[in-house]
Amino acid sequence: MAKLNIQTGTDNKILRTRSERIKKVDKKIIRLVDNMRETLLLENGLGLAAPQVGENIRVILARLNFDTPQEMVKPLINPEIILTSDETVVAEEGCLSLPDCYKPVERFKKIRVRFDDIRGEGHILELEDLNARIVQHEVDHLNGMLFIDRVDEDAMLVSEKGTGHPKGM
């Protein structure tokens, strides 16, 4: 396994490009997922999308149940949010691709996401709170969107310091 370089910047072409669906999970994808997992944990992030490591394909890793005994790093291939709650929550987010930038972002409190695992088998997960936020943030990356694109203009005056949580997603 290897630590991958994180793409950074608001005008980075890779981060601003919509990612391609994966037709088949092969050894190259599995190797990428393994390297992304190592990178995510070494960077102390909550999530990581393939574009953040220079690959415009639809793969994300989500660090679910963060800081609990049930914590796990879950790879999602071709994730698609298929249902959202009416309720939204505003919370501070950061991003490994925008170091030292933390802003309040409104996200759906609960989501249902359909995805394939690394064996190519389909699954559906129902997520809420931080788990739902992480997946929404990472799916945005697959669509060429950064969390700052969702920040309310008035919120742009918020401090750049952050809360001391993991570095970002």
N, C-alpha and C positions, 0 to 999 in steps of 0.2 A: 504494500500500500504506500501511497505517497500523498503528501500534503500538496494541495493544488493552489494556484494563485487566484486570489479573489479579484474580480473585475470591479473597478470603482468609477465613480463619477456620474453626474446627472446627465451628461451628454454622451456617455459611452454607447457606441453603436450596437454592441452585443446586448447590452442591458435594455436597449430601446427597440429591439427586434422581436416580433412574435415568434415563438419557438414552434418547431415542427413536431407533429405526432410521431411516436415511435411505432413502427410497424411490427417489429419483432424484438423481443428481449434476447440479446445474444451476449457472448462473453465480454464484448467491449462495453456494453451497458452495465453489466454486473461489475466489471472492474471500475467503471466510472462511479457507480453507487458506493463501492467500497472506499474509493479515494475521497468521495464527497463526505462520507461518514467520518473518516479520519480528520478531514479538514474542518468539518462542523464542530467536532469535539475539541480539536486543538484551538480553534478560534473562539470557543465557548459561546457558540451561537445557538439559537432556538430553531432555526430552519435554514435550509440552503437549497437554491434552485440551480439547475444546470447552467443557465446563462451567467450566473454569478461566477462560474469557473470556466467560462469561455465556450460553452456548448449550447447552441440554440436548439435544444431538444426538450421535450416535455417530461422532465424528471425533477421531482423535489424530494427532499428529506425533511421530515418534521420531527422535532424532539418533543414527543407527546408526554403528558403527565410530568412536566418538568419539576425537578427537585422533590420527587416522591419515590417511594419504593417501586412504583409501577412505571418509572420513567423508561422510555424506549425511543430509539431513533427508527422511524418508520419511513421506508422509501415508498413513494407513490409515483407510478408510471402513468402518463396520460391522465392526470387528475382532472376531474370536471365537477364543479360545484353544481349539484342538481336541485337543491332546495335550500332556502334561507329562511330564518325566522323573521317575524315582523320587528322584533325587538333588536335594537342596536346598542352598542356600548362604545364610549370614547375612552381610549387608553393610550398611553405613551408607547411609541414604537421606535425602534432603531433598526439599522440594517448594516450587515457586514460590508455592503457595497458603498455605504455612505458613512464612513467612520465618524464618530463623535457628533452625529446628528440625531437628535431625538425630538419627536413631535407627537402631539395628540392626533389620533386617527380614529374615525368612526368606522366600526366594522359590525357585521351581523353577530349577534350573541351566539346563535346556533346555526350550524350548516349540516348538510348531508353531502358527502363527496363520493363519487364513483371513481375507481382507479384500478389499475392492474398492479399485481405484485411482481417481484423479479422472476417469478416462474411463468408470468404471462396470464395468471388467473385473475379474474375480475372480482372486485370486492366493493362494498359500500360501507362507509363509516359515518356515524352520527357524532358530531363533535360540538363542544360548547366552550365558552369562555376562552382561556388562553389557547387551548388546542385548536379551536375554530379560528382564532385570530392568526395563528402561525400559518395554517393552511391557506387562508385567504391571502395573506401577505406573499407567500411563495407562489401561489397561482397567478397573482398579479405579475410577478417576475416573468412567468412564462408568456404573458401577454404583452411584454415590453413596457410594463408600468412599474414605477417606483412608489414607495409609500408617500413620498412628499407630494405626489400628484393628487393624493386624497386629502391633503391637509387644508383645513379652512384658512383663508387668507388672514383672518384675525389671529389665528393660532401661530402664525409665522413669527410672532414676537416672543414666543416661549424660549426659555433658556436652552442652550445647546448642551448642557451638562449631563442630563440623564439621571437615572435613579439608582444605578449600581447593579441592575439586573444584568443578565448576560449581554454581550455586546450587541446582539441584534439577530436578524433573521435573514 
